[in-house]
């Protein structure tokens, strides 16, 4: 760690955040969160950690704009739009930042593995969300296999799961030059598991609300029509940001377990 690393991290994060705001991928609060997390991760972990974070952010932001018009009708189901705010940035990058702090205290390669697992999960989940909803086959609830509407929390498709696998694999590919080939397997396995865990939480305990006026499900306490919704199922305190954070934590832990099984 050095002051130069933190300054460079701040500079690069600020450029990325500014461009993302201009593109409409981040709100102002999201930009602030991106700068803070990017500065900490790059400043503590160095180039390898920073490159992985950039790979996640750039690809996920690009996919959020892919076929926006086709995905627009599904917006009412989601808690937030494609513009990430501070909560979403912390949900996706919070576990990674915590592993960076752990690495600062004890620079053991295990924490790099944990970081890779967390990023592989959020990348897999983001890719699956952005592209899986475009599947021509209807999603099925991960817990029962029942066919559900597109955009339903906990709904999965073969396309979405395959895309999630690719998203996790990408993080492994980017991490490979900074490690050995086992990190590729670790990232792919932990990322896919974390993504599936995200779907499991979405199908069981994530707070899902119902708009009585429009007769539609949503993740938001206030429907886009402006009416307050009522809790239909799940825990009221566990929103989509919380689910993303828990899933990334599971991916991080899975990667650490794989570290001991596969080796590093």
C-alpha positions in Angstrom: 0.0 0.0 0.0 1.2 3.5 -0.7 -0.3 7.0 -1.0 0.3 6.9 -4.8 -1.9 3.7 -5.1 -4.7 5.4 -3.3 -4.4 8.6 -5.4 -4.3 6.5 -8.6 -7.3 4.5 -7.4 -9.2 7.7 -6.7 -8.3 9.2 -10.1 -9.3 6.1 -12.1 -12.5 5.6 -10.1 -13.5 9.2 -10.5 -13.1 9.0 -14.3 -15.1 5.8 -14.4 -17.8 7.2 -12.1 -18.1 10.4 -14.1 -18.4 8.6 -17.4 -21.0 6.2 -15.9 -23.1 9.2 -14.6 -22.9 10.7 -18.1 -24.1 7.4 -19.6 -26.9 7.2 -17.1 -25.5 4.0 -15.4 -25.0 5.7 -12.0 -26.8 8.2 -9.8 -24.8 10.8 -8.0 -24.8 8.8 -4.8 -23.8 5.7 -6.8 -20.9 7.6 -8.3 -19.8 8.6 -4.8 -19.9 5.0 -3.7 -18.0 3.8 -6.8 -15.2 6.3 -6.1 -15.0 5.3 -2.4 -14.9 1.5 -3.1 -12.7 1.9 -6.1 -10.2 4.0 -4.2 -10.1 1.6 -1.3 -9.9 -1.6 -3.4 -7.2 -0.3 -5.7 -5.3 1.5 -2.9 -5.2 -1.6 -0.7 -5.1 -4.5 -3.2 -3.3 -2.9 -6.1 -3.5 -3.4 -9.9 -4.9 -6.9 -9.9 -7.8 -6.1 -7.6 -8.5 -2.8 -9.5 -8.7 -4.6 -12.9 -11.2 -7.1 -11.6 -13.4 -4.3 -10.2 -13.3 -2.5 -13.5 -14.1 -5.6 -15.4 -17.2 -6.1 -13.3 -18.3 -2.5 -13.5 -17.8 -1.9 -17.2 -19.5 -5.1 -18.3 -22.4 -4.9 -16.0 -23.0 -1.2 -16.9 -22.8 -2.0 -20.6 -25.3 -4.8 -20.3 -27.7 -2.6 -18.4 -28.1 -0.6 -21.5 -28.5 -3.6 -23.8 -32.0 -3.7 -25.3 -33.3 -1.2 -22.9 -36.6 -0.8 -24.7 -37.3 -4.5 -24.6 -36.6 -4.6 -20.8 -38.5 -1.4 -20.0 -41.9 -3.1 -19.4 -40.2 -5.1 -16.6 -39.0 -2.0 -14.7 -42.1 -2.0 -12.5 -41.1 -5.3 -11.0 -37.7 -4.2 -9.8 -36.9 -2.1 -6.7 -34.7 0.2 -8.7 -33.9 1.0 -12.3 -30.7 0.4 -14.2 -29.1 3.6 -12.7 -27.2 2.2 -9.7 -27.5 4.3 -6.5 -25.3 4.1 -3.4 -27.2 1.2 -1.9 -26.7 -0.9 -5.1 -23.0 0.0 -5.3 -22.4 -1.0 -1.7 -24.5 -4.2 -2.1 -22.4 -5.3 -5.1 -19.0 -4.0 -3.9 -19.3 -4.0 -0.1 -18.0 -7.6 0.4 -15.2 -6.9 -2.0 -14.2 -3.8 0.0 -14.3 -5.8 3.3 -12.0 -8.5 1.8 -9.6 -5.6 0.8 -9.6 -4.4 4.4 -8.9 -8.0 5.6 -6.0 -8.1 3.1 -4.6 -4.9 4.5 -4.4 -6.4 7.9 -3.1 -9.8 6.7 -1.9 -9.9 3.0 -2.7 -13.6 2.6 -3.7 -14.9 -0.9 -6.9 -16.3 0.7 -8.3 -12.8 0.7 -7.7 -12.3 -3.0 -9.6 -15.5 -3.6 -12.4 -14.2 -1.4 -12.5 -11.0 -3.4 -12.6 -13.0 -6.7 -15.5 -15.1 -5.3 -17.5 -12.0 -4.4 -17.0 -10.3 -7.7 -17.7 -13.4 -9.7 -21.0 -13.7 -7.9 -22.2 -10.1 -8.5 -21.0 -10.3 -12.1 -22.8 -13.6 -12.7 -26.0 -12.2 -11.1 -25.9 -9.0 -13.0 -25.3 -10.7 -16.3 -28.1 -13.2 -15.6 -30.5 -10.4 -14.6 -29.8 -8.2 -17.6 -29.8 -10.9 -20.2 -31.9 -13.7 -18.7 -35.1 -11.6 -18.9 -34.7 -11.7 -22.7 -35.1 -15.5 -22.7 -37.8 -16.8 -25.0 -38.5 -19.6 -22.5 -40.6 -18.6 -19.4 -38.7 -18.6 -16.1 -39.4 -21.1 -13.5 -39.2 -20.6 -9.7 -35.9 -22.0 -8.5 -37.6 -23.7 -5.5 -40.6 -25.4 -7.1 -40.1 -25.3 -10.8 -43.4 -23.5 -11.3 -43.6 -21.2 -14.3 -43.6 -17.5 -13.3 -43.8 -14.2 -15.0 -40.6 -12.7 -16.5 -38.8 -10.6 -13.9 -40.2 -12.5 -10.9 -37.7 -12.7 -8.0 -36.3 -16.3 -7.8 -37.3 -17.1 -11.4 -34.5 -18.8 -13.5 -34.1 -19.8 -17.1 -31.5 -22.0 -18.9 -30.3 -18.9 -20.7 -30.0 -16.9 -17.5 -28.1 -19.6 -15.7 -25.8 -20.1 -18.7 -25.2 -16.3 -18.8 -24.5 -16.4 -15.1 -21.9 -19.1 -15.6 -20.2 -16.9 -18.3 -20.2 -13.9 -16.1 -18.4 -15.8 -13.3 -16.1 -17.3 -15.9 -15.1 -13.9 -17.1 -13.9 -12.8 -13.6 -11.9 -16.0 -13.4 -10.3 -15.3 -16.8 -9.4 -11.8 -15.8 -8.0 -13.0 -12.4 -5.9 -15.8 -14.0 -2.9 -13.7 -15.0 -2.5 -12.6 -11.4 -2.8 -16.1 -10.0 -2.7 -19.7 -11.4 -5.3 -21.6 -13.4 -7.1 -22.9 -10.3 -8.6 -19.4 -9.8 -10.5 -19.9 -13.0 -12.4 -22.9 -11.5 -12.8 -21.2 -8.2 -14.3 -18.1 -9.7 -16.7 -20.0 -11.9 -17.9 -22.4 -9.2 -18.3 -19.8 -6.5 -19.8 -17.2 -8.8 -22.5 -19.6 -10.1 -23.3 -20.8 -6.6 -23.6 -17.2 -5.3 -25.9 -16.3 -8.2 -28.1 -19.3 -7.6 -28.2 -18.4 -3.9 -29.4 -14.9 -4.9 -32.3 -16.6 -6.8 -33.0 -18.8 -3.8 -33.3 -15.8 -1.5 -35.4 -14.0 -4.0 -37.8 -16.9 -4.2 -38.1 -17.4 -0.4 -37.2 -14.5 2.0 -36.8 -11.4 -0.1 -39.5 -8.8 0.5 -42.0 -8.9 -2.4 -44.9 -6.4 -2.5 -48.2 -6.2 -4.3 -49.9 -3.2 -5.8 -53.7 -3.6 -5.3 -54.5 -0.9 -7.8 -52.6 -2.4 -10.7 -52.7 -6.0 -9.5 -49.0 -6.5 -10.0 -46.0 -7.7 -7.9 -43.0 -5.5 -7.3 -39.9 -5.3 -5.2 -40.7 -1.7 -4.2 -42.7 -0.4 -1.3 -44.1 2.2 -3.7 -45.3 1.1 -7.1 -44.4 3.2 -10.2 -48.1 4.3 -10.2 -47.4 6.2 -7.0 -49.5 4.0 -4.7 -48.1 2.3 -1.6 -47.8 -1.5 -1.9 -48.4 -4.2 0.7 -46.0 -6.9 1.7 -47.0 -10.1 0.0 -44.2 -12.4 1.1 -40.7 -12.5 2.5 -39.0 -10.5 5.3 -39.8 -6.8 5.1 -36.3 -5.7 5.9 -34.6 -7.8 3.2 -34.7 -5.9 0.0 -32.9 -6.6 -3.3 -29.7 -4.8 -2.1 -29.6 -7.0 1.0 -30.0 -10.1 -1.2 -27.2 -9.1 -3.4 -24.9 -8.4 -0.5 -25.7 -11.8 1.1 -25.2 -13.6 -2.2 -21.8 -12.0 -2.7 -20.8 -13.0 0.8 -21.8 -16.6 0.0 -19.8 -16.4 -3.2 -16.8 -15.1 -1.2 -17.1 -17.9 1.4 -17.5 -20.5 -1.3 -14.3 -19.3 -3.0 -12.4 -19.6 0.3 -13.7 -23.1 0.8 -12.7 -24.0 -2.8 -9.3 -22.6 -1.9 -8.7 -25.4 0.5 -10.2 -28.1 -1.7 -8.7 -27.2 -5.0 -5.6 -25.4 -3.9 -4.2 -22.1 -5.0 
